[in-house]
Amino acid sequence: MPRTARENSNTGIYHVILRGINRQNIFEDDEDKQKFLFILREMKELCDFSIYAYALMDNHVHLLIKVGSLPLEHIFKRIGGKYVYWFNKKYQRTGHLFQDRFKSEPVEDEEYLLTVICYIHYNPPRGGLSPDLNYTYSSFGDYLFDTGDGSLYQNKTDKNTGDSSLIQRTVPCITDTAYPLQTFGAEKFIDFHKSPVSKPCMEISAPSFGLTDEATEKLIFRLCGTTNASDFQRLPVESQKTAMIAAHKKGASYRQLNRLTGLSVGKLQRMCSET
């Protein structure tokens, strides 16, 4: 079936979802997420786009961006190529990491702009990655700073006391906060975030948040009958490989499979990339 044409935005603003192939994790640890953010910051300068919101999940990314002179396809080809090269080298793997075709939807009005920003910020707590909105790898923290100038050092003001202090972020501040805050005002922006978004936004069609360790352990037992890493490691290599491919396609992350089987992340990556 031929692909449908991507819908263009009159405002140049798009909500984009970039996801792992076969639901696999595109981030295995904090270093991976930090690297992706540094690449985003670099590509912003080279590809002329603005970022209004983002959230890095484990197996997908949400971005709200405004394009400049370059189309979406060109931007994400460069972002994906640079990150996949680094990721494959780190984990000693080959092959694709991202789904071939990223998803996008145009954002044409201010009301929906704020809705999408809030929706993106609620993804990490909704997915169990954070107890609240102030998740390290989303843009919500950037909006809490007095400026969005990209500095690693920011003045942060305590709303209760009014005291300001210079603190260091562990990730780059890459969000272009000025336009949303000027459009809605800081008070409306924060008030809008006090409850989850009820209006539907673009979702990924496959389950997003993988499996719990308990579910993964039960799945491995169902696939190959082992209950611990020692028993699993005594299985023939082909049996191990078949079970790991099946478990990963069901949503188990490499880190989970590493903990439960004792196989290295690199070996797991190689096994699952040979399909």
N, C-alpha and C positions, 0 to 999 in steps of 0.2 A: 504494500500500500504506500503511495507517495506521501511524503511529509507535507503537512499543511504549512503555508507560508507564515513566517513569524509576523505578528501584528506590530506595526510601528507605532511609536508614541509621538503625539504632536508636541508634547512638552520636552521630549528627550529623556524622560524619567522612566525607569523600568525597575520592577521587582524581579530579581533573578534568583533562581535556585540552581546551584551547581552540586551535583551529587555523585557519589561513588558508584562505579560499575557493579552491578549485581548486589547493590546495597552494602558493599564493603566499606570499611572505615577508610576515610581519607586522612584522618588524624589519629595517631596511636598514642601520642603523649603531648605535653605542653610545648615541647620544643617544636613539634610539627605545626601547631597552631600559631606560635610566635613567628615561625618562618613564613607562613602564609600571609600574616599581617604585614610583615616587612616587604614581602613581594607586592602586596596590594599598594603599599605606600610608594614603592618604586614605580609601579605601573601607572599610578595616578599621574605622575609627572610626565611619563613617556607617552601615555595614551590619551591624555586630556579628558579625564572624567572626574566627577565629584561623587563622594560617598555620603549618603544621608543616613544610612543605617546598615548594620550587619550583625550577624550572629553565626559563629562557627560551632556547629554541632559535631558529632563524631563522624557521621557518614554523609553529611551534606552541609552546604553553606547557603545562608540567605543574605542577599545584598540588595540594597536600594540605591541605585546609582543614576546619575544624570550624565549622559554621554555628551561629548563635544564634537570634535571633527571626525572621530573614528567610529565605525559601527560596532555593535555589541560583539559580533562574531570575531572581529579582529582583536578586540580587547581580551576576550576570554580565551582565545587561542594562545595569546602571549602569557596570560596569567597561568593557564593550565600547563602549558609547555614548560615554563620555568619551574613550577612547583613539582610536577611529575618527575622531571629530571633529578631534582634534589631528593625527593622521596624515594625514588627507585635506587638511587645511589646509597642512601642511608640504610635501606632495608635489603639491599642486594637482591632486588627483584627486577623483572623486565615486564613490559607490556603496559596495557592501558590501566589507568586508575580512575578516571572520570567517565561517567556516562557520556556517550558521544555527543548528544545534543542537550545542551542546558535548556531549562525552562525559563520563560520570561513572560511578563504581562505588562502592558503600558499603564502608567499612573497619570491620569489626565486632569485630576482636580485636587484642590487643596484638602478637601475632606478625606478623600481616599489616601492621600499622601500621609496624613497623620495616622490613619487607620493601619496602613502597612507598617509604618515605623513602630507603632505599638505592638502590632502582631509579631514582628520580628523580635522585638525585645522580650516578648513573653515565650518565645520558643524554648530557650534554655530551661527556665523553671518548669514549663509544661513537659519538657522531655526528660526531666529528672537530673539535669546537669548542674542546677543551682537551686538553692532554697528561695531565692528572690531574684528580682530583676537585675541587681548589680553583679552580673556575671562577668568574669574577667575578659572573656572573649566575645563580647558584644559591644555595640556602640552606646549602650545606655550610660556606662560610666563616663564616656566622653561628654555627654550632655550635662553631667553633674559638675564638670569643671567650669571655671569662670571663662575659659577660652577654649577654642578648638584649633589651636595654631599648629598642632602636630608635634609640639615639644614633648620630650620624655619627662620633663619636670613641669608641674602645673601647680598653680595656686588653687587650693581647694578650701572653700569657706564652710564652716560649720553653721548650719541654719539656725541652731538653737542659741549659740553664743555669739555668732558673727565673727569669730576668730578665723584668720586665714593662716595657712601654713603651706610651705613648699614641699611637695611630696613627689616621689619618683614612681612612675607607672612601670609595670613589668612588661607592658606591651606598648607599641607606638600609638599615639593618638592620631587616628587617620580620618576621623569623621568630620565632614564639613557641616558643623552645627549651625552656622550663622543663618542660612536661609530658613530652615524650619523654625528656629527660635524667633527670628524676626517676623515670620509669617503668622505664627500662632501666639507668640509670647510665652515666656518661661512658665508662667502660672498655669495657663491652659494646657501647655505641653505636659507638665507634671500631673495635673488633675486628670488628664485623659489616660494616664498610665496607672491610675489607682484601681482599675478593674480590668480583667481580660477583655480582649476584643471579641465582640459577638458577631460582627459582620464578617462573612466569609472572605478569605483571601486565597491566593493560589497556594495549593499544597502539592507535595510530592505524592504520587499515586501509591507508591509502595510504603509499607510500615517504616517509620523513620528512626526508631530509637533502639533497634536491636533487641537482644535478649538479656535477661538477668543471668548472673552466674549460675543460679540454681537451675534455671531453665536450660542453660547450655550444658550443664552437667548431666541432666536427664536426657538431653538430646544425644550426647555422646554415648551414654549407656545404651540408648535405643538403637543407635547406629552400629555399634561394635561390641557391646556387652561388657565393656571394662568400667571399673568403678574408681580407678586411681591411675596416676601417671605411670607408675611402674608397670602395671599390667598393659597399659596402652603401648608403652615403648617396646614390649615384647611381641607386638603384632607385626605381621609382615608389612613392609613399607607400602605396598600397594593398598593394603587394607587401611592403613593410617591415612594415606592420601585420599582415598575415596570418602572416608568418614569426615575428614577435615573440609574437603570441598563442599560436601553436603551441609555440614554445620555452618560454614561461612555463608553459604547461599541462604540459609534460614535466618541469618542475622547475627550470628556469633562473631564477635570481634577477634582480631588476632591476639590481643592482649588476654582476653578470656581463654582462648584456646591454649595460649602459652602457659597460663597459670594452671590449667586443668590437665594438660598432657605433658608438660615439660619440654615440648618442642620449641625451638627458638622462633622468634617473630620472623626472622629472615627466612628460615626454612618453611614456615607456614605460608609466607608470601609467595615463595617459589612454587610450592605445591599448588596453591590455588590459582596462580597465574598461568599454569600449564594447561588449563582446560580449554 
